[in-house]
Amino acid sequence: MKNELLFCPLGGSGEIGMNMNLFAYGKPGEHKWIMVDIGVTFADDTLPGIDLIYADPGFVVDKKDSLLGIVLTHAHEDHIGAIAHLWPQLKCKIFATPFTALLIKEKFKEKHIDITKELIIVQLNGTINLNPFKIEYITLTHSILEPNGLRIETPSGVILHTGDWKVDPNPLIGGKINSKRLQEIGQEGVLAMICDSTNVFSHGKSGSELDVRKNMLNIMSSLKKRIIITSFASNVARMETAFYCAEKTGRQISLVGRSMHRIYKAAKQCGYLKNIIEPIDPREAKNISREKIVYLCTGSQGEPMGAMMRISSYTHPDVLIEKDDAVIFSSKIIPGNEKKLYKLHNQLVKDGIEVISEETEFVHVSGHPNREDLKDMYGWVKPKCVIPVHGEHRHMIEHINFAKEMKVPNPVQVENGDIVRLFPGVPKVFDKAPSGRLYLDGNISVEEDSLSIKDRKNLSANGYLEVTVLISSKGNTYKKPIISFRGIPVYETEEFIWGLEEEIEKLTKTFSLNSKKQEHNLIDALKIASRKYTKEITGKKPFTNINLVRI
């Protein structure tokens, strides 16, 4: 049997977030595997009590003895966020450039796992040899430090996995996109390119961090009172812009929010942010006059616990905001976050605070490739096959159409779980791997249909009812049942309880409680009757718990 080269996305194809990609090489049944990225996505209000979601790695956990390593492209949460949760099931080497490696160490430290021996730091533009894969890191530009594409060389051909990227002629921090090396790779021949689809609907170029800096300086020069900038902490170029503009406008700067401090420290440790002013503690910043301070804070998406939300609701211990101050949202309004962000904007504007966002001013550029950037990449790499990833279905299908316009011979459309045979033969989906999502519930991974999530959804929609029935040794009910409830719309509490007691007593009398089986039958019957009664009175069918207590 011939050796074959396979690609399989387990997450990030059909959604933006929780990226997890697999590559395999070898004879069927004897493949060697590598994983590229292991990210999370964030839960919305439809999942009470859940913060993080990641791809189910079960398919590759079964093959962990043949898994040579996890290769990370960059340090965004949707590419590394699940590593400390899932690595204990995989127990393999991890490869990352210095800045990404530093942030990963912190994740493992929080879990009390010493990862030092398993974490291999790769220098920028460095190579790693995981036979039969030879992997070269290629510096690209994106909205974080050290974004990398991967040239994955195998005996059957070369794959270019772009990771997240854009073409930024002036990224301000870190090198420019290594277009010279990309052209060389294109000339050497590329069997398949796995490519970012996020901005495929956006025309033109995605723009430069330098242009944002120039515009931010103009805006900040005209503002006379306190300035608060909120942005993604991971965008270190934007962080440096805030420091630069503060200095140029004669202001001090203060960092607010845990992740802002964490990224600042990590960037400093890796030799970035060299020629900037020292930030001051938010507690000291209180003593500086309004026109002499800039705050750079987390919470640009209106996150409930982000610093920005707490500042706007006047609950932040260190940062006060007043009428005529200005807030600059130097970030994208991510689809799905509009509701909470507009609520935040409205609150600020109502209080007489000026709000500046990407809707009104040029204060943000995306980290992903627009159509012109994609054209550049296709021109350099000239792949025989393109597989769009990192997008919803609408992005990836549009990217397939774009690849056809670019005269790519074999574009392949995939979704999570599809297994593509890249070699031998024409690249195509030929099999399906089990794929799905895991939810981080507290500190336990649960599946989508887990009882804990179903119960909480039920509780949040219908409320909670608890009934305790006391039973004498002769099997008769003793006194009245004890009833308590939460989250049920009841005005006449006494009337409601009295009516429910009557239903319970009536039903209990019909049971003779001489056996365990009869007890279980009574519990089921009481549950049905209590829910039915509550539905008739309130319109709600609560989550109901029945206790039988023998005395």
Secondary structure as GFF3:
##gff-version 3
##sequence-region A 1 551
A	DSSP	beta_strand	4	11	.	.	.	ID=ss1
A	DSSP	beta_strand	20	26	.	.	.	ID=ss2
A	DSSP	beta_strand	32	38	.	.	.	ID=ss3
A	DSSP	beta_strand	40	42	.	.	.	ID=ss4
A	DSSP	beta_strand	50	55	.	.	.	ID=ss5
A	DSSP	alpha_helix	58	61	.	.	.	ID=ss6
A	DSSP	three_ten_helix	64	66	.	.	.	ID=ss7
A	DSSP	beta_strand	67	71	.	.	.	ID=ss8
A	DSSP	alpha_helix	77	80	.	.	.	ID=ss9
A	DSSP	alpha_helix	83	90	.	.	.	ID=ss10
A	DSSP	beta_strand	94	96	.	.	.	ID=ss11
A	DSSP	alpha_helix	98	110	.	.	.	ID=ss12
A	DSSP	beta_strand	119	121	.	.	.	ID=ss13
A	DSSP	beta_strand	127	130	.	.	.	ID=ss14
A	DSSP	beta_strand	133	139	.	.	.	ID=ss15
A	DSSP	beta_strand	148	154	.	.	.	ID=ss16
A	DSSP	beta_strand	157	161	.	.	.	ID=ss17
A	DSSP	alpha_helix	179	188	.	.	.	ID=ss18
A	DSSP	beta_strand	192	196	.	.	.	ID=ss19
A	DSSP	alpha_helix	209	222	.	.	.	ID=ss20
A	DSSP	beta_strand	227	230	.	.	.	ID=ss21
A	DSSP	alpha_helix	236	248	.	.	.	ID=ss22
A	DSSP	beta_strand	252	256	.	.	.	ID=ss23
A	DSSP	alpha_helix	258	269	.	.	.	ID=ss24
A	DSSP	alpha_helix	282	285	.	.	.	ID=ss25
A	DSSP	three_ten_helix	290	292	.	.	.	ID=ss26
A	DSSP	beta_strand	293	297	.	.	.	ID=ss27
A	DSSP	alpha_helix	307	312	.	.	.	ID=ss28
A	DSSP	beta_strand	326	329	.	.	.	ID=ss29
A	DSSP	alpha_helix	338	350	.	.	.	ID=ss30
A	DSSP	beta_strand	354	356	.	.	.	ID=ss31
A	DSSP	alpha_helix	371	381	.	.	.	ID=ss32
A	DSSP	beta_strand	385	389	.	.	.	ID=ss33
A	DSSP	alpha_helix	393	405	.	.	.	ID=ss34
A	DSSP	beta_strand	410	411	.	.	.	ID=ss35
A	DSSP	beta_strand	418	423	.	.	.	ID=ss36
A	DSSP	beta_strand	428	432	.	.	.	ID=ss37
A	DSSP	beta_strand	437	441	.	.	.	ID=ss38
A	DSSP	beta_strand	444	447	.	.	.	ID=ss39
A	DSSP	alpha_helix	451	462	.	.	.	ID=ss40
A	DSSP	beta_strand	464	471	.	.	.	ID=ss41
A	DSSP	beta_strand	482	486	.	.	.	ID=ss42
A	DSSP	alpha_helix	493	508	.	.	.	ID=ss43
A	DSSP	alpha_helix	516	538	.	.	.	ID=ss44
A	DSSP	beta_strand	543	550	.	.	.	ID=ss45
###
